[in-house]
Amino acid sequence: MINFVKAIHKKINGLVWSFISTGIILVMLSILIVWTDFMLRLVIGLLVLVIAYAFLYAGFRMLALKKEIDKYLKL
């Protein structure tokens, strides 16, 4: 049971750090928006890529968490 809780704790920490790093990147990109039209287009494109990365990363992390739960419960 202790190993299971540690595994879940580790996965959740990774997910939290992913969201924090994505948030920091989004803040930096939002600061860049105010400069030029080209920068605005570039930032919007990068924003879409960052959001896509966040969803993919969260999905893979949740899949890994599901596998840990299935392994522990032997489902």
ROVOMAR-222748 format. One record per residue: x negated, y, z of N, C-alpha, C, CB in turn; residue in three letters. Coordinates in Angstrom, 3 decimals. Glycine has a CB too. Example, Ala and Ser with C-alpha at 12.3 -4.5 7.8 and 13.67 -1.06 7.14 Angstrom:
2
      n_xx      n_yy      n_zz     ca_xx     ca_yy     ca_zz      c_xx      c_yy      c_zz     cb_xx     cb_yy     cb_zz  residu
   -13.190    -5.690     7.800   -12.300    -4.500     7.800   -13.200    -3.300     7.800   -11.308    -4.473     9.046     ALA
   -12.850    -2.250     7.080   -13.670    -1.060     7.140   -12.900     0.030     7.870   -14.084    -0.598     5.725     SER
//
This chain:
75
      n_xx      n_yy      n_zz     ca_xx     ca_yy     ca_zz      c_xx      c_yy      c_zz     cb_xx     cb_yy     cb_zz  residu
    -0.830    -1.191     0.000     0.000     0.000     0.000    -0.874     1.254     0.000     0.944    -0.001     1.213     MET
    -1.984     1.227     0.746    -2.866     2.383     0.824    -3.475     2.668    -0.552    -3.977     2.150     1.875     ILE
    -3.900     1.603    -1.271    -4.481     1.786    -2.606    -3.473     2.381    -3.574    -4.996     0.455    -3.151     ASN
    -2.227     1.959    -3.449    -1.168     2.475    -4.310    -0.952     3.960    -4.068     0.136     1.709    -4.077     PHE
    -0.916     4.359    -2.813    -0.727     5.772    -2.466    -1.918     6.594    -2.946    -0.537     5.942    -0.937     VAL
    -3.124     6.067    -2.800    -4.314     6.778    -3.274    -4.284     6.936    -4.790    -5.591     6.037    -2.845     LYS
    -3.850     5.891    -5.498    -3.778     5.962    -6.953    -2.773     7.017    -7.395    -3.403     4.598    -7.538     ALA
    -1.615     7.042    -6.752    -0.609     8.054    -7.076    -1.130     9.440    -6.746     0.701     7.784    -6.317     ILE
    -1.785     9.583    -5.610    -2.338    10.877    -5.205    -3.352    11.364    -6.231    -2.991    10.780    -3.812     HIS
    -4.194    10.473    -6.719    -5.213    10.832    -7.708    -4.566    11.263    -9.027    -6.168     9.647    -7.948     LYS
    -3.546    10.544    -9.460    -2.867    10.883   -10.712    -2.157    12.231   -10.605    -1.861     9.787   -11.088     LYS
    -1.516    12.475    -9.482    -0.817    13.745    -9.294    -1.807    14.896    -9.231     0.037    13.711    -8.020     ILE
    -2.954    14.695    -8.579    -3.980    15.740    -8.546    -4.474    16.070    -9.943    -5.154    15.309    -7.668     ASN
    -4.671    15.070   -10.764    -5.091    15.303   -12.143    -4.051    16.090   -12.923    -5.365    13.983   -12.839     GLY
    -2.786    15.767   -12.715    -1.705    16.484   -13.373    -1.645    17.933   -12.911    -0.374    15.795   -13.110     LEU
    -1.817    18.161   -11.614    -1.805    19.520   -11.074    -2.950    20.337   -11.657    -1.897    19.493    -9.541     VAL
    -4.146    19.774   -11.699    -5.289    20.508   -12.251    -5.106    20.781   -13.735    -6.583    19.730   -12.023     TRP
    -4.452    19.869   -14.443    -4.167    20.100   -15.858    -3.238    21.296   -16.029    -3.545    18.847   -16.495     SER
    -2.197    21.361   -15.218    -1.268    22.485   -15.305    -1.937    23.790   -14.892    -0.043    22.229   -14.433     PHE
    -2.810    23.746   -13.904    -3.516    24.954   -13.471    -4.430    25.450   -14.587    -4.334    24.681   -12.183     ILE
    -5.189    24.545   -15.197    -6.089    24.972   -16.276    -5.308    25.484   -17.478    -7.001    23.817   -16.701     SER
    -4.183    24.845   -17.797    -3.345    25.326   -18.887    -2.788    26.708   -18.568    -2.204    24.343   -19.162     THR
    -2.396    26.917   -17.326    -1.893    28.226   -16.907    -2.947    29.311   -17.026    -1.393    28.160   -15.483     GLY
    -4.176    28.994   -16.649    -5.265    29.972   -16.766    -5.519    30.311   -18.231    -6.557    29.433   -16.112     ILE
    -5.505    29.305   -19.083    -5.690    29.554   -20.515    -4.563    30.421   -21.058    -5.759    28.228   -21.291     ILE
    -3.332    30.153   -20.630    -2.208    30.957   -21.091    -2.313    32.400   -20.622    -0.905    30.354   -20.614     LEU
    -2.793    32.621   -19.412    -2.982    33.987   -18.921    -4.032    34.707   -19.757    -3.393    33.982   -17.434     VAL
    -5.138    34.044   -20.044    -6.177    34.669   -20.878    -5.643    34.973   -22.274    -7.416    33.755   -20.976     MET
    -4.846    34.063   -22.837    -4.279    34.304   -24.154    -3.268    35.443   -24.122    -3.626    33.038   -24.685     LEU
    -2.515    35.564   -23.058    -1.546    36.657   -22.971    -2.241    38.011   -22.893    -0.639    36.466   -21.758     SER
    -3.414    38.068   -22.300    -4.187    39.315   -22.271    -4.658    39.666   -23.680    -5.401    39.189   -21.309     ILE
    -5.020    38.661   -24.475    -5.491    38.902   -25.835    -4.382    39.371   -26.776    -6.119    37.648   -26.384     LEU
    -3.136    39.141   -26.426    -2.021    39.497   -27.302    -1.975    40.998   -27.575    -0.702    39.040   -26.687     ILE
    -2.361    41.827   -26.651    -2.180    43.271   -26.786    -3.179    43.912   -27.744    -2.293    43.925   -25.435     VAL
    -4.130    43.212   -28.299    -5.170    43.842   -29.101    -4.748    44.127   -30.536    -6.384    42.980   -29.107     TRP
    -4.662    43.144   -31.391    -4.380    43.395   -32.802    -3.320    42.430   -33.313    -5.661    43.272   -33.642     THR
    -2.839    42.720   -34.542    -1.866    41.812   -35.153    -2.485    40.456   -35.466    -1.296    42.428   -36.428     ASP
    -3.721    40.472   -35.950    -4.402    39.204   -36.223    -4.567    38.406   -34.938    -5.776    39.451   -36.878     PHE
    -4.960    39.108   -33.872    -5.142    38.433   -32.590    -3.806    37.868   -32.101    -5.739    39.405   -31.540     MET
    -2.724    38.603   -32.353    -1.395    38.127   -31.951    -1.053    36.823   -32.669    -0.320    39.197   -32.250     LEU
    -1.304    36.777   -33.977    -1.026    35.548   -34.718    -1.911    34.395   -34.239    -1.230    35.778   -36.218     ARG
    -3.164    34.711   -33.993    -4.093    33.700   -33.508    -3.670    33.180   -32.136    -5.510    34.270   -33.443     LEU
    -3.267    34.089   -31.284    -2.865    33.707   -29.929    -1.582    32.887   -29.944    -2.680    34.950   -29.059     VAL
    -0.637    33.259   -30.791     0.605    32.483   -30.878     0.302    31.062   -31.358     1.619    33.172   -31.834     ILE
    -0.574    30.941   -32.331    -0.971    29.605   -32.792    -1.660    28.808   -31.703    -1.887    29.715   -33.994     GLY
    -2.558    29.452   -30.978    -3.244    28.768   -29.886    -2.287    28.429   -28.749    -4.389    29.625   -29.364     LEU
    -1.319    29.302   -28.516    -0.325    29.046   -27.476     0.465    27.774   -27.777     0.629    30.242   -27.340     LEU
     0.846    27.632   -29.041     1.567    26.419   -29.434     0.686    25.187   -29.226     2.023    26.511   -30.909     VAL
    -0.588    25.292   -29.577    -1.502    24.168   -29.367    -1.689    23.847   -27.885    -2.852    24.470   -30.000     LEU
    -1.797    24.865   -27.053    -1.980    24.644   -25.615    -0.739    24.007   -25.009    -2.298    25.967   -24.897     VAL
     0.425    24.459   -25.409     1.663    23.864   -24.890     1.782    22.414   -25.344     2.898    24.673   -25.354     ILE
     1.431    22.154   -26.602     1.462    20.773   -27.096     0.498    19.901   -26.307     1.115    20.724   -28.595     ALA
    -0.700    20.427   -26.043    -1.679    19.687   -25.255    -1.157    19.409   -23.847    -2.998    20.460   -25.184     TYR
    -0.515    20.402   -23.240     0.007    20.224   -21.880     1.064    19.123   -21.841     0.601    21.543   -21.354     ALA
     1.947    19.114   -22.820     2.974    18.076   -22.841     2.380    16.697   -23.104     4.021    18.398   -23.895     PHE
     1.434    16.619   -24.036     0.798    15.333   -24.296     0.038    14.823   -23.080    -0.140    15.443   -25.483     LEU
    -0.703    15.711   -22.440    -1.481    15.314   -21.270    -0.554    14.875   -20.132    -2.386    16.474   -20.809     TYR
     0.512    15.635   -19.910     1.465    15.268   -18.857     2.118    13.924   -19.180     2.548    16.367   -18.691     ALA
     2.437    13.701   -20.439     3.032    12.426   -20.833     2.093    11.250   -20.590     3.427    12.468   -22.293     GLY
     0.822    11.424   -20.968    -0.141    10.347   -20.739    -0.380    10.119   -19.257    -1.458    10.658   -21.433     PHE
    -0.400    11.184   -18.466    -0.579    11.034   -17.020     0.609    10.313   -16.394    -0.769    12.406   -16.358     ARG
     1.812    10.662   -16.826     2.994     9.988   -16.294     3.040     8.537   -16.733     4.262    10.707   -16.736     MET
     2.578     8.257   -17.952     2.504     6.869   -18.405     1.524     6.073   -17.548     2.089     6.807   -19.885     LEU
     0.388     6.672   -17.226    -0.583     5.998   -16.363    -0.004     5.784   -14.968    -1.889     6.812   -16.278     ALA
     0.738     6.767   -14.463     1.386     6.627   -13.158     2.428     5.511   -13.199     2.044     7.959   -12.732     LEU
     3.184     5.416   -14.288     4.177     4.355   -14.429     3.501     2.989   -14.429     4.994     4.547   -15.719     LYS
     2.355     2.889   -15.109     1.628     1.620   -15.125     1.131     1.243   -13.733     0.450     1.697   -16.094     LYS
     0.683     2.231   -12.967     0.256     1.963   -11.590     1.424     1.468   -10.746    -0.354     3.225   -10.959     GLU
     2.572     2.092   -10.913     3.761     1.677   -10.149     4.169     0.264   -10.569     4.947     2.678   -10.367     ILE
     4.183     0.009   -11.881     4.540    -1.332   -12.359     3.558    -2.383   -11.870     4.598    -1.354   -13.880     ASP
     2.268    -2.026   -11.846     1.259    -2.964   -11.380     1.447    -3.255    -9.888    -0.152    -2.412   -11.648     LYS
     1.773    -2.231    -9.127     1.952    -2.415    -7.694     3.208    -3.202    -7.391     1.999    -1.077    -6.991     TYR
     4.293    -2.883    -8.077     5.553    -3.562    -7.807     5.703    -4.862    -8.601     6.706    -2.638    -8.119     LEU
     4.759    -5.111    -9.538     4.762    -6.308   -10.385     6.079    -6.463   -11.136     4.498    -7.553    -9.540     LYS
     6.471    -5.398   -11.811     7.706    -5.413   -12.592     7.454    -5.881   -14.015     8.344    -4.029   -12.605     LEU
//
